Structure formats: C-alpha cells, structure tokens
C-alpha cells in the first residue's frame, strides 16, 4: 500500500489520521450542541475534581472517630463546620468528600471489568458462527436472567466486604447487557462490503476483528460505558447500604447506611442523610446525560432520528 | 404462535433454571467453611454430635453426593433449615412471600400505569414545557437510590407530618380483625409501595416516550393522520398499542430489579417480606436462608421472562406469524 502512495500523495496512515481528527472534531461539535450533555459534563468534571482534590479540601483524620473526640455529636451545620457532624462527632463534609472517591472508583473500575467481559463476549459471539456463538449467547442469557442484586449479595457475602471485592462483584454481574448490544452491532458490521473485501484479500480472523470490527463498535462501547457507570455507582450504594461495602472506607452508600442505622431519621439530622443522597443523584444524572448525548452523537441511527 | 416456538421458549427457561440450581449449589458450597461450627459457636460438641449434625445438614460425603442429596431434597421442596430460627427455609419463605407479592404487585401496577401515561404525554407533545418537566422528573427519580427515596418519604410523611406509620405491616398494639385489620395493613403498605412505584416509573416513562417517538415516524401513522382521523384516535388506536411492546418486555426484565429494590426498601420500612428476610439473612449471616431466597428470586425472574417472551410473541404480529 505505502509503495503505491509514494510521491506527493500522503501515506495511508496520514489520511487515516486526518480523517479521524476530522471525525473527532465533528463529534465534539455535535456534542457541544447538546445542552443536557454539556451540563452533565460540567457536573462530572466538578465531582471528579472534588474527588481528586480530597486531601486539599478535607481532612482524612476526621474520618477516624478516635480523633474527633473534641467535636460535638450530632452538630447541625450552624454549630459545626460546613455540614455538621454525625453520631460520633465526625464532620459530614470530610466523609462526603472522601466518599466521592470510593463511589467514583467503584463505579469506574467495575464498569471497566464489565465492558471488557461484555465486549470480548459480544465481539466473539457476533463474529464466530455455529456452536461457539450459541454457547456464549446462552451463558449471556443465563447471567441476564439471574437477578442482579441477589447474585451480587451472595457473591459479596462469599468474598468478604472490601472495595476490591465490591468492584469485582459489580463488574462480573453487569456485563450481559453490553455483550448483547455489541453482538447485535457486530452482526451488522461484519456483513458490510469492506469486511467482505478484506476477507477476500486473505485477511485472517484476528485482522478482521481488530482492524474492522472493533473500531466500528468502539463508539458504541464508549456510549455504553458512560451509561453503565451510573448503574454501577447505584449498585455500590445499595450493596453498601445493605452492609456489604468496605467497613473501613466511607462511601456515599455507607454514609446512608450509618445515617439510617444510627437514627438520623428520628433525630431529623438532615445534614447527615441529604448530602450523600444528593451526591449520588448528581453523579448518576451527570453520567446518564453524558451517556445519552454521546449515544446521539455516535450512534448513526439516533443521529438520523434527531435531524 | 406455533407450538414449536412455545416449547422452545419453555425448554430454554428450564435450561436456565437448571443452570441456576447448579450455580446456587456450588456457589454456597464454595462459600461455606464449616456451617456446623458457625451454628454452634461457643458450645462444646462431641465428635459424634458434630458428625450427626453434619449428616443432618447434608454436609457429609463428597461434593457429588452432596449435590445429589441437594437435588433430592429440592425435589421434595426441602430447602434446609435456617441457621438463625431453625425453622425450615421453605416455611420462612412461604410466610414472607405474601407481603412481598402484595408490595411488588401493586407498586409494579402503579409504576407501569403512571410511567406509561407520563411517557405518552411527553412524547405526544415532544419539546413542550410539559415534556421537559416530565422528562426532568423521570430522569431524577431514575437517578435516586430507591432506599434513599424511601428514607425521604419516611421522613416527610411519617416523621414530620405523622400521617402514616413508620414501618411494619400492622399496628402491634391493635388486635383488630376483618376490614379494620385490612385498613391498618393498607395504611402500612402506602409508603413502601409509593417508594417502589416512584423509583421505577421513571424507566417506564423514558422507554415509553422513546418507543412512541419511534412509532410516530412510521408510515401507517402518517397515513392515519393523512386520512383525517382525530389526533386522540390516532394516538389511542394506532400509536400507543404498538409503542407498548417494548414496555411489556421491560416489565418482565425489571421484575428482577424490583425484587432487588424491595430488599432495600422493605428493610427501611421493616416490611416483613422476602426483601427484609434477605436483609436479615445477610446480617446474620444465614446461608441456607440466603440460598433459598436466591433460588426463589431467580426462579421467579426466569418465569416472568418466559411470560414476557410469550406475551410479546402473542402481541407482536411480526413474531406471531413467523
């Protein structure tokens, strides 16, 4: 190929890259035209910055009840700090800021696991025909039918409560939807002419999958990723609320669990049970808005519908 | 709908059920270190007593023997005994099933009816203020953890306003019977039911809205309008029935999630159903109870998925004739 393109004509690689740059610029322009998508992006950036800057804006020592002996218990925001304290005198603000780290970490890491499993299974099940495909799809269907939370509860109870296990549990239970979606897309991509042409020129399975199939389904994987993160974050919240989260590190779900079981409702300590819940709603909404905006930009079917 | 289609679906579901049973058995055998030690912690047992207990719980012999034992017992609907109460798991689950069926059934009915109605209104006047308001509302409820929503409703309606009881299924101090008992239980049902309904209606509204938007672009709808049918008639007779199809599937898929949601919501309101039993079994931990509950949850989800597949085939003429 490169031998033919010598002289004034740019190389194939160069053409491909400039095309990719143009496609990216167009996608970004389309994305910016979506109001909700931009709002979601801004909220997301703020939350990520808070999580990254946690040591600068909050004090990690305040999470340890043995170090908060001098602070008042159940102090309202007007009595102590920006957000008051809990039943052990720990400031809510510090828990909230450090909790965002765990919630984001679990959401992102579990989604990566789910996306890797889902994409590999989806691409393989779509690309190969015959029994490997049907076996993979049957397994996918099994996992799709097993109710997610009971399975996650059982696994978390078995593996033991810590952050790594929560990530694994959510990751290995969240992939079947992605696998089905990607398989459907692979089935249409692999019938396209350029794939047939490449096959006729003698391309092997690995080349076809990596150079033609995967690049074509990757926008879909990206959009699906941003829609899976909020579900993973909500799952983490529920698992922590049921007492299956990491007992040593605060997450927003565990804050709600502790607020509930220590009687914040009876005391009407709104500064305890409102902030973590609002944090969850904001981060889930932000990811959902970004995901839907990306989907509209990247999925050609939705792009047509919009215009 | 050919008989072949039906039997195929039924056998597919049975295969999934078999997978769940095998999975359920091995998952818990991998977990359990030594249940007899857990159960009788702090008590002195002779070796003979220990062996007898292991036999009673079906824990002796090889894994394959245990699996066979498990299958035979399952065939007799014997799911073992709870480590905590020593009652049979089957009787515990049977007792907790009705409150959950009432809660999940009524809340699913509410969330589908309200959610679908909201989706229709939003899609029909797409881009209007009403559409934007409804869509923001449904997106927000969708983003809320269901138990947090439950906590908020509990605070507002039970703690601050004092209109409704804070939890349980009935007033423990009253010994009313007949209609008075039913009224008392209904009052206790309102908050958990409202929580689950609001938590899940968002998804139905979003799916119904986008499904109706897709349907409204179809040629037959343009035709129906072009031939001069009234707007409401086009919507009711042509658009909505077709747009409802994806919602039917979603109800069944969501059934598993609603059951899961019930775990957190029931524990907030101390509603004595399967979810509360799961919560208690996690905290104990009571493995035979968890194992039995997991089996019941999975089997009911499989059953409702089968029902949805058949309903879909019955409702969608494209599947029906093929």
HADDOCK unambig.tbl for C-alpha pairs under 7 A between the chains (distance, minus, plus):
assign (segid A and resid 142 and name CA) (segid B and resid 16 and name CA) 5.75 0.50 0.50
assign (segid A and resid 145 and name CA) (segid B and resid 301 and name CA) 6.57 0.50 0.50
assign (segid A and resid 145 and name CA) (segid B and resid 302 and name CA) 6.09 0.50 0.50
assign (segid A and resid 146 and name CA) (segid B and resid 298 and name CA) 5.36 0.50 0.50
assign (segid A and resid 147 and name CA) (segid B and resid 256 and name CA) 4.97 0.50 0.50
assign (segid A and resid 147 and name CA) (segid B and resid 257 and name CA) 6.78 0.50 0.50
assign (segid A and resid 147 and name CA) (segid B and resid 297 and name CA) 6.81 0.50 0.50
assign (segid A and resid 147 and name CA) (segid B and resid 298 and name CA) 5.85 0.50 0.50
assign (segid A and resid 147 and name CA) (segid B and resid 301 and name CA) 6.84 0.50 0.50
assign (segid A and resid 149 and name CA) (segid B and resid 260 and name CA) 5.48 0.50 0.50
assign (segid A and resid 150 and name CA) (segid B and resid 260 and name CA) 6.64 0.50 0.50
assign (segid A and resid 150 and name CA) (segid B and resid 294 and name CA) 6.01 0.50 0.50
assign (segid A and resid 158 and name CA) (segid B and resid 31 and name CA) 5.14 0.50 0.50
assign (segid A and resid 234 and name CA) (segid B and resid 145 and name CA) 6.23 0.50 0.50
assign (segid A and resid 242 and name CA) (segid B and resid 279 and name CA) 6.80 0.50 0.50
assign (segid A and resid 265 and name CA) (segid B and resid 155 and name CA) 6.36 0.50 0.50
assign (segid A and resid 277 and name CA) (segid B and resid 148 and name CA) 6.49 0.50 0.50
assign (segid A and resid 281 and name CA) (segid B and resid 143 and name CA) 5.14 0.50 0.50
assign (segid A and resid 281 and name CA) (segid B and resid 144 and name CA) 5.33 0.50 0.50
assign (segid A and resid 284 and name CA) (segid B and resid 143 and name CA) 5.49 0.50 0.50
assign (segid A and resid 285 and name CA) (segid B and resid 140 and name CA) 6.91 0.50 0.50
assign (segid A and resid 285 and name CA) (segid B and resid 143 and name CA) 5.74 0.50 0.50
